[in-house]
Amino acid sequence: MTRVANVYFVTNRMHGAISPVAQTAVWLRQQGIPHPSVICTLHKAEFARLVGTDYSLEDKWENADAIGEVIPYSYLLDRPYNQGECPPAFRVPTVAAFLDVVEKAL
């Protein structure tokens, strides 16, 4: 039996030439995600808790840490600007590596 997951892309980007939701959706389409569900909020951890998130991927340590307080698996995407801020067990090198972790768990 195949398990279906709800996938949300949550941004707190609040500026730019186009809306944050549209900007994020454009980037996600460029990454091969044709119809992303994009949510814009400054309260990512609260959103994760409210929708019952199991897995989260962030590039900002503070967000990953806050989300990790309310859900089981909060990962940090490895970037030059967030080195040394996260235990290696919860750091992934790429989005694809994160998806592999999630797929294996399902």
Residue pairs with C-beta under 8 A, 6 or more apart in sequence:
3 106
5 102
5 106
6 37
6 51
7 36
7 37
8 37
8 38
8 39
8 47
8 51
8 53
9 24
9 25
9 28
9 33
9 36
9 37
9 38
9 39
10 38
10 39
10 40
10 41
10 44
10 47
10 48
11 20
11 21
11 24
11 38
11 39
11 40
12 20
12 40
12 41
12 42
12 44
12 63
13 20
13 23
13 24
13 40
14 20
14 40
14 42
16 23
18 26
19 40
20 40
21 38
21 39
21 40
24 36
24 38
24 40
25 36
25 38
28 36
28 38
29 36
31 95
39 47
41 47
44 58
44 63
44 66
44 67
45 63
45 66
45 67
45 69
45 70
46 70
47 53
48 56
48 67
48 70
48 71
49 70
49 71
53 67
53 71
54 71
54 72
54 73
55 71
55 72
55 73
55 74
55 75
55 98
55 101
55 102
55 105
56 64
56 67
56 68
56 71
56 73
56 74
56 75
57 75
57 76
57 77
57 92
57 95
57 98
58 64
58 67
58 74
58 75
58 76
58 77
59 76
59 77
59 79
59 82
60 82
61 76
61 82
61 85
61 86
64 74
64 75
64 76
64 86
64 90
65 74
65 86
67 74
68 74
68 90
73 90
73 101
73 105
74 90
75 90
75 91
75 92
75 98
75 101
76 82
76 85
76 86
76 90
76 91
76 92
77 91
77 92
77 94
77 95
77 98
78 91
78 92
78 93
78 94
92 98
92 101
